[in-house]
Amino acid sequence: MAAVFFQHAIDHVCRLSRVLRQPRGNAMLVGVGGSGKQSLTRFASYISGFKTFQIELSRGYGVAEFREDLKKLYRTAGVDGEPIVFLFSDTQIVQECFLEDINNMLNSGEVPGLFATEEKDRIVIDIREWMEKTGGNPTKDGCYSAFINRVRDNLHIVLTMSPVGDAFRARCRQFPSLINCCTIDWFSNWPAEALLSVSQTFLANTDLGSRAVRDAVAQMCVHIHRSVEDMSVRFYLELRRRYYTTPKSYLDLINLYLQLLQEKRQELRQARDRLLDGLRKLNETNVLVTSMKADLARLQPELEAKAAATADLLVKVAADQQEAEKVKAVVAAEEKEVKAMQVQTQGIADEAKADLAEALPALQAAIDSLKALNKNDIVEIKSFPKPPLLVQMTMEAVCILKQEKPDWETAKRVLSDTTFMKSLEEFDKDNIPDIVIKKLKKYIDDPQYQPDVVAKQSRAAMSLCMWTRAMDVYHRVAKTVEPKRQKLREAESQLERANKQLQEKQDALAAVVARVNRLQQQLADAQSEQRQLNDQADLTRKRLDRAGKLTSGLADEGIRWQATADQLDTQIHLLVGDVFLSAACIAYYGAFTGSYREQLVSSWVSKCQQLSIPVSQSCTLRGTLASPVEVREWLLGGLPSDGTSVDNGILVTRGKRWPLMVDPQGQANTWVKNLESHNGLRVMKLTDSNFLRTLENCIHIGHPCLIEDVGEVLDPALEPVLQRCTFKQGGRLLIRLGDADVDYDPSFKLYITTKLANPHYLPEVCIKVTIINFTVTMQGLEDQLLVEVVRQERPELEEQRDRLITSITADKKQLQELEDKILKLLRECEGNILDDEQLLATLNTSQHTSAAIQNRVKEAEETERDINTARESYRPAATRGSILYFTIADLAGINPMYQFSLAYFIRMFSHCIEASGKSGDLATRLKLLSDFTTSFVFRNVSRGLFEEHKLLFSFLMCTSILRHLSCDDISEVEWSCLVRGAAATAAVSGPDSSQQQQTAKPGQLQWLPDAAWMGLQALEQCVGVLKGIIDSLVQDHKAWQAWYNEAEPQNKSLPHYWQDRIGNHFAKLLLIKQLREEQLVFAVQQYVASKLGKEFTEPEPWALDDVFQETNSKTPVIFILSTGADPTAMLERFGERKGWLMGQRLHVVSLGQGQGLLAETMIKQAAGAGDWVCLQNCHLAASWMRRLEEKVEELADEHSGNSQVHPDFRLWLTSMPSPVFPVLVLQNGFKLTNEAPRGVKSNIGRTYNDTGNNVLDSCLSKPSEWKRLLFTLSFFHAVVQKRRKFGPLGWNIRYEFNTSDLECSRSTLHMFLSEQEHIPWDALQYVIGEVNYGGRVTDELDRRCLMSILRQYIAPRVVQNDCAMLTASGVYHIPQDGSVDLYREYIKDLPSTDSPEVFGMHSNANIAFQLQETRRLLDAVLSIQPRLSGSSSNSSSASGASNTDTLVAAFCAETLQQLPPDLELSEATAGLFDRMPDGKLNSLSVVLRQEVDRFKKLAGVIRSSVAQLQAAIKGLIVMSAELEAAYNAVLLNQVPDIWSRVAYPSLKPLASWIKDYHARIAMMRSWLTQGPPACFWLSGFFFPQGFMTGVLQMHARKYSIPIDSLSFGFEVTNYEVAADVTGAPADGILVDGLWIDGARWGRSAKCLEESAPGVMCAPLPVIHFKPLQNYEPQVTEYQCPLYKTSARAGVLSTTGQSTNFVLCVSLPVKPGTSTDHWVLQGVALLCMLHD
């Protein structure tokens, strides 16, 4: 492995080496994954000569396996005594108990329970010998203790931790030995110098054109890494998406660049050389054409001369040939005669030969027999003293032939002659005298004289007998043959003479023929030469013809090839930069969305140009690494056609790490399945039981593998596959998977997808995979929806397009193949290309085919353009669909239950295409389709949204449509001004915002709040249509003030020309937000209604009957619950109507611990039987949710074994909003929200929707009273529910009243009316108010309010008046008696928004609520918008963390500096704590002492926590959870919880809290040092209740009155503030600093009065608290509760009162009003405000 040791790495190695060489040295290396922690640890361990040990994770690796590894480690270090480094990474922490063991190892060296007793004994035995050698204690305990010490000495633990996330912080707090027993080494980001040295080293041997370019590329590597780091910070700040870069990413960039550069250079050079080879062949052909034309011109005269000479020679040859024919005829005649003589002579010779043939065989046989005789045979014959007769006869015959005497003696003499045998062989057989033959005759004629007979007496005599008989035969034949021989000799002599004469004539003929032949040869040569010249001329002409065809056919190709080759040359030159940027894209930008990618690449290109690196101006990943044919195939496989998706395809196929695709819509999943379906793709999940086995098979066989739906943590068993940790063994490529070595097929591919929309992958994951953001893009979805629209509107158009795309893809692929074939043939051609007719024919055919295909492609592309033009006319509908989907997708950021899959949306969109209105006019049709789609999607989605989010959804839909480029009615600046505020927008994007100066508010605009004035100035800077608004305000301030003071300004015309200018424009919302923010919600409703229609602001409530028609057996119905909501009763009633009775065919399972198995059984049985199953409270069964997801998948999967689902089966699920609910189920399920309706109108409407005439007519005794009281009871139920929206003004505690309260009260009402003759009003009020509803109420003052409300509706007046008014305005009243339809019609006509009078509250109460609603709406919109990161400069993003540290540190320093000295009793003024004459302390002094103690405790906590926080920021101590919470609170301007626990109740932000704290200390110090004040600031007390008790006690002691008989009377003085008080009262105390919430104090009338418009809280003058004995407040006075804070609610104390409650102050009320009036308005006194 190549290593570059820069100073940063050397420093770490030195630190590690020192730590490892220290006795018991351990280290904790902290840094993001991929920063070199493990590599440097191994290196330092190697330097020290230590072994390195690391655990190997496998599937199922747990505590048992971990401890087994620890045992091996302990034996190595303790028994074997080998120094060893235990390298442990946080990625290997499968269970947190691993760290507990390591914590023990670091602390004491021993892991409790690690070794069993037997194992300990074995260790003791093994180590005893070493103990004895070293002189240690050899006892059992001594040996084991020595073993542990030896382990601690030899074992060095090195922990590698990532600081990212909360885990590291929590582990450090939970396991303190990680900090206390380890040397901590922080691996910070590599410095630029280190990055540069690495890149320079790796690029040193690479040819990049020049040294300057190589150095520039090295610098560019650093720039890219740093720019991605900065972009990652911005990515998180704006989109809340995490992505990490590490040094590993940097190394991957460089390695990938070098690899891609080599591959791309080779590819382009081959392509260029191939084209140049073709061009060279064409150029050679052109050169040959010129040469051949010259040769053809030169050959023409030669051909003519040769033709003339050949003609002359032809005449001469003809004459000579005629003479030769005459001679030939004479010779032929003579040859005929000679041949006859030859035949005759041959006949004579044959006859003589035939005669001779008769004697010659016998002669030859005799000679052969003689040759067979040897000396012994002759001796044998001679040895006969008296020869046998036949032997005698034989020898006599021999003597006769030899002309000797024929007796035995002569015979023996003859035999004795040494030449006897030779004389017989050479005997002159042709000249035997006749006398001799005559003498021989008698022997020949003797019948006994036969060779075979003679042989019986002597074999030697037999041979001689044969010879004599042969001589006789020969002589006889020779006499006949001789005349014939004579005749033969004569004939041969005559033939010889004839042959001689014939030969002479033949010689003469031969001379003539030779001369003719010479002439003919000359003629043939001439003709051959002429023919060759003709052939050469013909060949030249043919070559010229072929060359013409070749060059003309490939002329255009040649031009294109030359241009392409030139282009390739340019590309090769630019590869240095283009491939570099492509490698950077692959290595870094996969996790980013499209806009961020474009910004990165644009900045990289600019930087490359600055550094003079060769790079294309329009460099793109697609242009560098993808081919058009390949991209088309991807698109056919389902890849979206937008540029981001195509880039994603390149990242998937070209990346060197396996891809992990963020795929919430499932598009990448579908594409991968289509892409690899023909390669045997295997699809699996990490939760599959056979996951590892399937993966092993894929790796072994080489099949691609897709792992779906992974979470944020990958299975550790995947580690070797992700790292591609392959190795060779015995010639086999292997990978270790789990505990087995598996053959690794290089063709194996791994794909990973996750459906998490915004996963947080830690750096350890980022460095192992290529994270690719496959989230659907607006353009990509628009193209998909366009296909859907055209496929249904113009199916023939889409089919034709599909065919064309397929055809064009195939044709272009074939074109490429043909070009490759042509160039291959040209390259491989040897010799003269013009002579290879087959090659030329092939080229010609290919060229014609190519030309035909090109024409076809050209025509197809023209047709495709025409089709696309026709298709584009339908794009507005697709655009609308795409806008709607992304609006829906954003909802998931508001509530985790608002999940909708892309497939679900496309099904809705397809339904809209079919169901929307049709028209022959395209524009009308598109308008109908867009409007229907918008309405249908809104209805379907909004029924799954809570009421508070329905307007938000419609507003987002409206503004998303109007913000899109197709409409462009709302600019991004205008949108930002609404969502983020004008000031923030102006600061970031306003024109010359930095130079804009805020002007002072003119005097005539004092009615305008300062914040509104500043905001308007910022608006004028940013929004063009509002230019001049400031001047208009100043000039027409009266008109603007009148509009400003309107109760509903959004419904009023703007002053002057502004109504025409922005009356229906988005800018009006900006104006209302700035001037009357509380009215913005109503303005938004009005704006949405004007743009989309009223139906989008008042969605109709869903009915289960309507929803049920859309459901099916495969998809669950999900009830999303709010607190107190329970749809079970509604489902039960619906089931009864449908015939699915509870307990029979409707089965309900309330999920919880142990209910999962029952639920599975129910689903399985019901799915087969067609029953319904309702699973309640899914959010409570988090551990079973994964199984629920699997069951829902099985129901939806038609190919699964459980696909036989009865069509009547339904699965109903209920759940509170919860992140544990399966996203897949949410995305594809039918979602319905079940909550109390948002307004009084909708609340009563739902009640009467569920009420039938049978209910209205059920009370026969008092039908009219029943109907009226039933309506008022329903109205009361709506009021008490909706009163919660006013917060503490409505109820101190938020009670969850629900329909069960209403139903129970309705039953009670029905019972009393039916059974009692007269209506028992008191009993009704008590049972309904105190029992049914009051049973939920825990606060007595809330109970008082509840009964006050009930008295408005359950009272005699409601049955005595025909149309009894329910509100003062009369808008709400009891309708006339009638059917349920009459009530429903009346309810429909009620106002959609509830005015405060419905609740008996002041209009100001609505301001607070409306302001709260406005801010909730804007906060929700802002939460799903990209954040403004401000400047995109490097410094702003890189120093974010240090900036926050600086802020908090500065706050701590300032706080400590300004913190007042502690209150000390020693400061007390004289006599303050003196005892009274009775020996008792003054009660108020006791209160003061208690308060001082409390403030001292608080001050101590503040001081210590701030000091600790300072130390923690500096890294001197661990940042504990408490300190971290304090740190975050300071950043958020909130009071730290560690302070709040010991402090007084307060809702103030931190800055105000500190100011208030100083004021309290000052008040207490003043009391302590100067004595009791004349007027007490009640808000300054920790425990005002104790102070009140002290006052009463002091009065009781003063007048000796029992304290339990005392209570306070109250008198509001004329003193406005404490400074006006001249002296303390004689009895009681004066109290200052109280505020009236919900009313004001009338100074002149000295009573409570209605609040001034817009004023929520008014100061109460100084009030005199007078202790009175047995005091009973007047009934007409309002008992106004006094609270410490505006929250009013507190902890219920043992007294039954809230800890926030002090006491009730009796105040006179405005004449003409009752106390119920002020109770309903929620009037209370507050010790402090919350700002």
Salt bridges, closest charged atoms under 4 A:
GLU56 OE1 - ARG736 NE 3.53
GLU68 OE2 - LYS71 NZ 3.18
GLU82 OE1 - LYS51 NZ 2.67
GLU96 OE2 - ARG171 NH2 2.86
ASP101 OD1 - ARG67 NH2 3.01
GLU119 OE2 - LYS71 NZ 3.05
ASP121 OD1 - LYS140 NZ 2.94
ASP126 OD2 - ARG75 NH2 2.43
ASP126 OD1 - ARG122 NE 3.54
GLU129 OE2 - LYS133 NZ 3.70
ASP153 OD1 - ARG24 NE 2.96
ASP166 OD1 - ARG169 NH1 3.13
ASP185 OD2 - HIS12 ND1 2.70
ASP185 OD1 - ARG15 NH1 3.24
GLU229 OE2 - HIS225 NE2 3.23
GLU229 OE1 - ARG226 NE 3.67
GLU238 OE2 - ARG234 NE 2.88
ASP252 OD2 - LYS248 NZ 3.23
ASP252 OD2 - ARG657 NH1 2.19
GLU267 OE2 - LYS264 NZ 3.45
ASP273 OD1 - ARG272 NE 3.39
ASP277 OD1 - ARG280 NH2 3.80
GLU284 OE2 - ARG280 NH1 2.97
ASP295 OD1 - ARG298 NH2 3.48
ASP320 OD2 - ARG515 NE 3.81
GLU323 OE1 - ARG515 NH2 3.78
GLU334 OE2 - LYS505 NZ 1.30
GLU351 OE2 - LYS484 NZ 2.52
ASP355 OD2 - LYS484 NZ 2.80
GLU404 OE1 - ARG413 NH2 2.97
ASP407 OD2 - LYS405 NZ 3.55
ASP434 OD1 - HIS475 NE2 3.18
ASP445 OD1 - LYS441 NZ 3.53
GLU482 OE2 - ARG489 NH2 3.43
GLU529 OE1 - LYS306 NZ 2.64
ASP538 OD1 - ARG541 NH2 2.45
ASP545 OD2 - LYS549 NZ 3.63
GLU557 OE1 - ARG560 NH2 2.62
ASP569 OD1 - ARG272 NH1 2.91
GLU630 OE1 - ARG654 NH2 2.78
GLU633 OE2 - LYS813 NZ 3.54
GLU676 OE2 - LYS749 NZ 3.41
GLU708 OE2 - LYS673 NZ 3.08
ASP709 OD2 - LYS685 NZ 3.30
ASP715 OD2 - ARG59 NH1 2.47
GLU719 OE1 - LYS768 NZ 2.66
ASP741 OD1 - ARG736 NH1 2.85
ASP743 OD2 - HIS700 ND1 3.80
ASP743 OD2 - ARG732 NH2 2.96
GLU782 OE2 - ARG875 NH1 2.78
ASP783 OD1 - ARG875 NH2 3.14
GLU793 OE2 - ARG925 NH2 2.51
GLU796 OE2 - ARG794 NE 2.64
GLU798 OE2 - ARG801 NH1 3.10
GLU798 OE1 - ARG871 NE 2.99
ASP802 OD2 - ARG791 NH2 3.40
ASP811 OD1 - ARG856 NH2 2.83
GLU819 OE1 - ARG560 NH2 2.26
ASP820 OD1 - ARG274 NH1 2.34
GLU828 OE2 - LYS824 NZ 3.00
ASP835 OD2 - ARG543 NH2 2.33
GLU837 OE2 - ARG546 NH2 2.77
GLU861 OE2 - LYS812 NZ 2.74
GLU864 OE1 - ARG632 NH2 3.73
GLU872 OE1 - ARG875 NE 2.54
ASP931 OD2 - LYS927 NZ 2.53
GLU947 OE2 - LYS950 NZ 3.01
GLU948 OE1 - ARG1416 NE 3.83
ASP969 OD2 - LYS1091 NZ 3.76
GLU972 OE2 - ARG963 NH2 3.44
ASP1010 OD1 - LYS1001 NZ 2.69
ASP1036 OD2 - HIS1056 NE2 3.48
GLU1077 OE2 - ARG1415 NE 3.70
GLU1078 OE2 - ARG1076 NE 2.47
ASP1105 OD1 - ARG1137 NH2 2.99
GLU1110 OE1 - ARG943 NH2 2.95
GLU1160 OE1 - ARG1187 NE 3.02
ASP1171 OD1 - ARG1145 NE 2.97
ASP1171 OD2 - HIS1147 NE2 3.08
GLU1189 OE1 - ARG1186 NH1 3.43
GLU1190 OE1 - ARG1187 NH1 2.71
GLU1193 OE1 - LYS685 NZ 2.67
GLU1194 OE2 - ARG1187 NH1 3.88
GLU1194 OE1 - LYS1191 NZ 3.53
ASP1208 OD2 - HIS1206 ND1 3.86
ASP1257 OD1 - LYS1267 NZ 3.83
GLU1296 OE1 - ARG1284 NH1 2.76
GLU1296 OE2 - ARG1294 NE 3.85
ASP1301 OD2 - ARG1336 NE 2.69
GLU1317 OE2 - HIS1318 NE2 4.00
GLU1330 OE1 - ARG1343 NH1 3.25
GLU1340 OE2 - ARG1343 NE 3.69
ASP1362 OD1 - ARG1268 NH2 3.86
ASP1377 OD1 - ARG1268 NE 3.97
ASP1381 OD1 - ARG1384 NH1 3.76
ASP1394 OD2 - LYS1285 NZ 3.94
GLU1413 OE1 - ARG1238 NH2 1.98
GLU1413 OE2 - ARG1416 NH1 2.26
ASP1462 OD1 - ARG1503 NH1 2.75
GLU1464 OE1 - LYS1496 NZ 3.29
GLU1467 OE1 - ARG1565 NH1 2.95
GLU1491 OE2 - ARG1494 NH1 3.13
GLU1522 OE2 - ARG1541 NH2 2.35
GLU1524 OE2 - ARG169 NH1 3.14
GLU1524 OE1 - ARG173 NH2 2.78
ASP1537 OD2 - ARG1541 NH1 2.73
ASP1556 OD2 - ARG1560 NE 2.63
GLU1611 OE1 - LYS1666 NZ 3.31
GLU1616 OE1 - ARG1643 NH2 2.71
ASP1627 OD1 - HIS1595 ND1 3.86
ASP1627 OD1 - LYS1598 NZ 2.95
ASP1637 OD2 - ARG1688 NH2 3.00
GLU1649 OE1 - ARG1640 NE 3.95
GLU1650 OE2 - HIS1717 NE2 2.73
ASP1716 OD1 - ARG1351 NH2 2.92
